[in-house]
Amino acid sequence: MSPRWKPIALVLPLAILAVGGIRTIYPNVSQNIAMRPLALDPAYPGPRRVGELIFLNAWELRSSNEDFGGFSALAALPDGRFVGLSDAGTLIGFGLANDDRADRPFIAPLPDSQSPNLSYKDRDSEGVTHDPASGQFWVSYEANHAIRRFSPSFSRRTGIIKMSGKYRWPKNKGIEAIIRLSDGRFVAIAENLEKGLHEGFLFSGDPVEAGTVRASFDYQPPPGYRVTDGVQLPDGRLLMLNRRIGLPRGFSAKIAIVDTEAIITGTRVSGRTIASIGSPLLIDNMEGIAITKEREGVIIWLISDNNFSIFQRTLLMKFRLAERRSKKKPEAVAAPGFESL
């Protein structure tokens, strides 16, 4: 080696070590979803009564897939499986095995979410609802405000309607909750809050179809809360999930029941709070709600949006809707601080 190259030969390995060389990053497309059981309150394990709900189970969901997280919507399917949507346009599906494992999980992008002509504004999916008869799905978007319809299994998009209201919605305050009613009508509620009210819409039928009539109403959430999702109960009433973020206790959630028949053009509707969940109980940024019918009654499922933050978790929580209170022996011990609900 020429004497003039010796200093370079000595310095070059050090320079490579200093900058770490060239690192190749491989995208993680794992389809695995791990489930870690959690207690509602570690100090009081087992079923707990929270208002008119009986806590049954909870899990933290994790995956090494780089697109996993940020879930803002949840839907229960007739086959016992679930689909969840993130506000980054990611779709997940899973069932629950008896040994706290996710059954046949998958993680995939929503159709029309990965086109080079689209931006994150076209991927900000916030609500999902499902028609068990046709298998179709409807998804609401709150950046580029719209409702899109998808074919069964989310294989392709089959319709879209651009959304707007009487208020100028910010880019991240559009349709947050969308509910297909059993009679074929739809309810959609925007996250934007004006004077304590959310702007809501009652559609006479499929919102993406021409000729569907849209009527406006206002939804009043519990004071200090914002609506994040909703679902229809078997008896026809609506179950609304409302969320608050505040100091010093962080996240909290209130679940309210709304009389569907009270939703009339130009009216203001509010719900009756049936449960409040907050610290010191297990809680995070609860944004999705779904229901199933099991032998023991109506089961309510909640999922949280971790905002892709290392300081938050993706929680899946399972409750049973309790029977109306009577003088009979209580079904479960009330969680501390929540006995009055």
C-alpha positions as CSV (number, residue, x, y, z in Angstrom):
1,M,0.0,0.0,0.0
2,S,1.3,3.4,-0.9
3,P,2.4,5.5,2.1
4,R,0.0,8.2,1.2
5,W,-3.0,5.9,1.4
6,K,-2.1,4.5,4.8
7,P,-3.6,7.4,6.8
8,I,-6.9,7.1,4.8
9,A,-6.9,3.3,5.4
10,L,-6.6,3.8,9.1
11,V,-9.3,6.6,9.3
12,L,-11.9,5.0,7.0
13,P,-12.9,2.1,9.4
14,L,-13.2,4.6,12.2
15,A,-15.4,6.9,10.1
16,I,-17.7,4.0,9.2
17,L,-18.0,3.0,12.9
18,A,-18.8,6.6,13.8
19,V,-21.7,7.0,11.5
20,G,-22.9,3.4,11.9
21,G,-22.4,2.4,8.3
22,I,-25.4,2.1,6.0
23,R,-28.4,0.7,7.8
24,T,-31.1,-1.1,5.8
25,I,-34.6,-0.9,7.3
26,Y,-37.0,-3.6,6.3
27,P,-40.8,-2.9,6.7
28,N,-42.4,-5.1,9.3
29,V,-45.6,-6.7,7.8
30,S,-46.2,-9.2,10.6
31,Q,-49.8,-10.4,10.8
32,N,-49.6,-11.4,14.4
33,I,-51.6,-9.7,17.1
34,A,-50.6,-10.6,20.7
35,M,-53.1,-10.2,23.6
36,R,-52.0,-9.7,27.2
37,P,-54.8,-10.0,29.8
38,L,-55.3,-7.0,32.1
39,A,-57.4,-6.3,35.2
40,L,-59.8,-3.4,35.4
41,D,-58.3,-2.7,38.8
42,P,-55.4,-4.8,40.0
43,A,-56.4,-4.2,43.6
44,Y,-59.8,-5.8,43.0
45,P,-59.5,-8.6,40.4
46,G,-62.5,-10.3,38.9
47,P,-65.9,-9.0,37.6
48,R,-66.6,-5.5,38.7
49,R,-69.7,-3.3,38.3
50,V,-69.2,0.0,36.7
51,G,-72.5,1.8,36.6
52,E,-74.8,-0.4,34.5
53,L,-71.9,-2.4,33.1
54,I,-70.3,-5.5,34.4
55,F,-66.6,-5.7,33.6
56,L,-65.6,-9.1,32.3
57,N,-62.2,-9.0,30.6
58,A,-59.5,-6.7,29.2
59,W,-56.4,-7.2,27.0
60,E,-53.6,-5.1,25.7
61,L,-53.2,-5.7,22.0
62,R,-49.7,-5.6,20.5
63,S,-48.1,-6.3,17.1
64,S,-44.7,-5.8,15.6
65,N,-46.4,-4.7,12.4
66,E,-45.3,-1.0,11.9
67,D,-48.9,0.0,10.9
68,F,-50.5,-1.4,14.0
69,G,-52.1,1.2,16.4
70,G,-54.3,4.3,16.4
71,F,-57.6,2.4,16.3
72,S,-60.6,4.6,16.3
73,A,-63.4,2.2,15.3
74,L,-64.6,-1.3,16.0
75,A,-67.2,-3.5,14.5
76,A,-68.4,-7.0,15.5
77,L,-69.2,-9.5,12.7
78,P,-71.8,-12.2,12.7
79,D,-69.1,-15.0,12.7
80,G,-67.8,-13.7,16.1
81,R,-64.8,-11.9,14.7
82,F,-64.0,-8.2,14.9
83,V,-62.7,-5.6,12.5
84,G,-61.0,-2.4,13.7
85,L,-59.9,0.6,11.8
86,S,-57.0,3.0,12.5
87,D,-56.9,6.7,11.7
88,A,-54.0,5.9,9.4
89,G,-56.1,3.8,7.1
90,T,-55.2,0.4,8.5
91,L,-57.7,-2.5,8.8
92,I,-57.3,-5.3,11.4
93,G,-59.3,-8.4,11.9
94,F,-59.3,-11.0,14.6
95,G,-61.3,-13.4,16.7
96,L,-60.8,-14.4,20.3
97,A,-59.6,-17.9,21.3
98,N,-60.2,-19.3,24.8
99,D,-56.6,-19.0,25.8
100,D,-56.3,-15.2,25.3
101,R,-55.0,-15.5,21.8
102,A,-56.1,-13.6,18.7
103,D,-57.7,-16.1,16.3
104,R,-56.8,-15.7,12.6
105,P,-55.6,-12.1,12.9
106,F,-54.7,-9.9,9.9
107,I,-53.4,-6.4,9.4
108,A,-53.8,-4.7,6.0
109,P,-54.3,-1.3,4.4
110,L,-57.8,-0.2,3.6
111,P,-58.6,-0.1,-0.2
112,D,-57.8,3.2,-1.8
113,S,-55.5,4.2,1.1
114,Q,-52.1,3.5,-0.5
115,S,-52.4,5.3,-3.9
116,P,-49.6,7.7,-4.6
117,N,-52.2,10.3,-5.5
118,L,-53.7,10.2,-1.9
119,S,-52.4,11.9,1.2
120,Y,-52.9,11.1,4.9
121,K,-56.1,13.2,4.7
122,D,-57.6,10.4,2.6
123,R,-56.6,7.7,5.2
124,D,-58.0,9.3,8.4
125,S,-60.8,6.7,8.9
126,E,-62.7,7.3,12.2
127,G,-65.9,5.2,12.2
128,V,-67.1,2.0,10.7
129,T,-70.5,0.3,10.5
130,H,-71.6,-3.0,8.9
131,D,-74.7,-4.5,7.3
132,P,-74.8,-8.2,8.3
133,A,-77.2,-9.1,5.5
134,S,-75.2,-7.7,2.6
135,G,-71.8,-7.8,4.2
136,Q,-71.1,-4.2,3.2
137,F,-69.1,-1.7,5.3
138,W,-69.4,2.0,5.6
139,V,-66.4,4.1,6.8
140,S,-66.3,7.7,7.8
141,Y,-63.3,10.0,7.3
142,E,-62.7,13.2,9.2
143,A,-59.8,14.9,7.3
144,N,-61.2,15.0,3.7
145,H,-64.7,14.7,5.1
146,A,-66.5,11.7,3.5
147,I,-68.3,8.4,3.9
148,R,-67.1,5.5,1.8
149,R,-68.9,2.2,1.2
150,F,-66.9,-1.0,0.8
151,S,-67.8,-4.4,-0.5
152,P,-67.8,-7.5,1.8
153,S,-64.3,-8.3,3.1
154,F,-63.2,-4.8,2.2
155,S,-62.2,-6.0,-1.2
156,R,-63.0,-2.7,-3.0
157,R,-64.7,0.7,-2.6
158,T,-68.2,0.8,-4.0
159,G,-69.4,4.3,-3.3
160,I,-68.5,7.7,-1.7
161,I,-70.3,10.8,-0.5
162,K,-68.5,14.0,0.4
163,M,-69.7,15.4,3.8
164,S,-70.1,18.9,5.1
165,G,-72.3,20.6,7.6
166,K,-73.6,23.9,8.8
167,Y,-70.4,24.5,10.7
168,R,-67.0,24.7,9.1
169,W,-65.4,21.5,10.4
170,P,-61.6,21.6,11.0
171,K,-59.7,18.9,9.0
172,N,-59.7,16.5,12.0
173,K,-63.2,17.2,13.3
174,G,-65.4,15.5,10.7
175,I,-67.7,12.4,11.0
176,E,-66.5,10.6,14.0
177,A,-69.3,8.1,14.6
178,I,-71.4,6.3,12.0
179,I,-74.1,3.8,12.8
180,R,-76.2,1.7,10.4
181,L,-79.6,1.2,12.1
182,S,-81.5,-2.1,11.8
183,D,-84.2,-0.5,9.6
184,G,-81.6,0.6,7.0
185,R,-81.3,4.2,8.1
186,F,-77.9,5.7,9.2
187,V,-76.8,8.1,11.9
188,A,-73.6,10.0,11.6
189,I,-72.1,12.5,14.1
190,A,-69.2,14.9,13.6
191,E,-66.5,15.3,16.2
192,N,-66.6,19.1,15.8
193,L,-68.1,20.7,18.9
194,E,-70.0,24.0,18.7
195,K,-71.4,25.4,22.0
196,G,-71.3,22.0,23.6
197,L,-73.1,20.3,20.6
198,H,-72.1,17.8,17.9
199,E,-73.6,18.1,14.5
200,G,-75.5,14.9,13.6
201,F,-77.2,13.6,10.5
202,L,-80.0,11.0,10.1
203,F,-80.0,9.4,6.6
204,S,-83.2,7.8,5.3
205,G,-81.1,5.0,3.7
206,D,-77.6,4.3,2.4
207,P,-75.8,7.6,2.6
208,V,-73.7,7.1,-0.6
209,E,-76.8,6.4,-2.8
210,A,-78.5,9.1,-4.8
211,G,-81.9,10.0,-3.4
212,T,-81.1,9.4,0.2
213,V,-82.6,12.2,2.4
214,R,-80.3,13.7,5.0
215,A,-81.8,15.4,8.1
216,S,-79.7,17.4,10.7
217,F,-79.9,17.2,14.5
218,D,-77.6,18.1,17.4
219,Y,-76.1,15.6,19.8
220,Q,-75.2,16.8,23.3
221,P,-72.6,14.7,25.0
222,P,-72.0,14.7,28.7
223,P,-70.4,18.0,29.8
224,G,-66.7,18.1,29.1
225,Y,-66.8,15.1,26.8
226,R,-66.8,14.5,23.0
227,V,-68.4,11.7,21.1
228,T,-66.0,9.1,19.6
229,D,-68.2,6.3,18.5
230,G,-71.7,4.7,18.7
231,V,-73.6,1.5,18.0
232,Q,-77.2,0.3,18.1
233,L,-78.5,-2.0,20.8
234,P,-80.8,-4.9,20.0
235,D,-83.7,-3.0,21.5
236,G,-83.1,-0.1,19.0
237,R,-81.6,2.4,21.3
238,L,-78.1,3.9,20.6
239,L,-75.1,3.4,22.8
240,M,-72.7,6.3,22.5
241,L,-69.1,6.3,23.6
242,N,-67.9,9.7,24.8
243,R,-64.3,10.6,25.8
244,R,-62.5,13.3,27.7
245,I,-58.8,14.2,28.0
246,G,-57.9,16.3,31.0
247,L,-55.4,17.0,33.8
248,P,-54.6,15.6,36.2
249,R,-56.4,12.3,35.7
250,G,-55.8,11.9,31.9
251,F,-58.4,9.9,29.9
252,S,-61.9,9.1,31.0
253,A,-65.0,7.8,29.2
254,K,-68.7,7.9,29.6
255,I,-71.2,5.6,27.9
256,A,-74.6,6.9,27.3
257,I,-77.9,5.5,25.9
258,V,-79.8,7.6,23.4
259,D,-83.5,7.1,22.4
260,T,-83.4,6.7,18.6
261,E,-87.0,7.8,18.3
262,A,-85.9,11.2,19.7
263,I,-83.7,11.9,16.7
264,I,-85.9,14.2,14.6
265,T,-84.9,17.0,12.2
266,G,-83.7,20.1,14.1
267,T,-83.9,18.5,17.5
268,R,-81.2,18.3,20.3
269,V,-80.7,14.9,21.7
270,S,-78.7,13.7,24.7
271,G,-78.2,10.4,26.4
272,R,-78.5,8.9,29.8
273,T,-75.1,8.1,31.1
274,I,-75.0,4.4,32.2
275,A,-71.2,4.1,33.1
276,S,-68.2,6.2,33.7
277,I,-64.7,4.8,33.4
278,G,-61.6,6.6,34.6
279,S,-58.6,6.5,36.8
280,P,-57.8,4.5,38.9
281,L,-59.5,2.0,36.7
282,L,-58.0,0.7,33.5
283,I,-58.5,3.4,30.8
284,D,-56.9,4.9,27.7
285,N,-58.1,6.9,24.7
286,M,-61.3,4.9,24.2
287,E,-62.5,5.5,20.6
288,G,-64.3,2.4,19.3
289,I,-67.4,0.5,20.5
290,A,-69.2,-2.6,19.3
291,I,-71.7,-5.1,20.7
292,T,-72.4,-8.8,20.5
293,K,-75.1,-11.0,21.9
294,E,-74.0,-13.9,24.0
295,R,-75.8,-16.4,26.2
296,E,-75.4,-14.1,29.3
297,G,-76.7,-11.0,27.5
298,V,-75.6,-8.0,25.6
299,I,-71.8,-7.7,25.5
300,I,-70.1,-4.3,25.0
301,W,-66.6,-4.0,23.5
302,L,-64.4,-1.0,23.7
303,I,-61.1,-0.3,21.9
304,S,-58.6,2.5,22.4
305,D,-56.5,4.6,20.1
306,N,-52.9,4.7,21.3
307,N,-52.1,7.6,19.0
308,F,-49.0,5.6,18.0
309,S,-47.5,6.7,21.3
310,I,-45.1,4.7,23.5
311,F,-46.9,6.2,26.5
312,Q,-50.3,4.7,25.5
313,R,-51.7,1.3,24.9
314,T,-54.2,-0.4,22.6
315,L,-56.8,-1.8,25.0
316,L,-59.7,-4.1,24.2
317,M,-62.3,-4.2,27.0
318,K,-65.3,-6.4,27.4
319,F,-68.4,-5.6,29.5
320,R,-71.8,-7.0,29.9
321,L,-74.8,-4.7,30.0
322,A,-76.4,-5.3,33.4
323,E,-80.0,-5.7,34.1
324,R,-81.8,-2.8,35.6
325,R,-81.1,-2.6,39.3
326,S,-83.5,-4.2,41.8
327,K,-83.4,-5.4,45.3
328,K,-81.9,-8.7,44.2
329,K,-78.5,-9.7,45.1
330,P,-76.0,-7.6,43.1
331,E,-74.3,-9.4,40.2
332,A,-70.9,-8.0,40.9
333,V,-69.1,-5.7,43.4
334,A,-69.1,-2.0,42.3
335,A,-65.8,-0.6,41.4
336,P,-64.5,1.9,44.0
337,G,-65.7,5.4,43.3
338,F,-68.4,4.3,40.8
339,E,-71.1,2.9,43.1
340,S,-73.4,5.8,42.5
341,L,-74.0,5.3,38.8
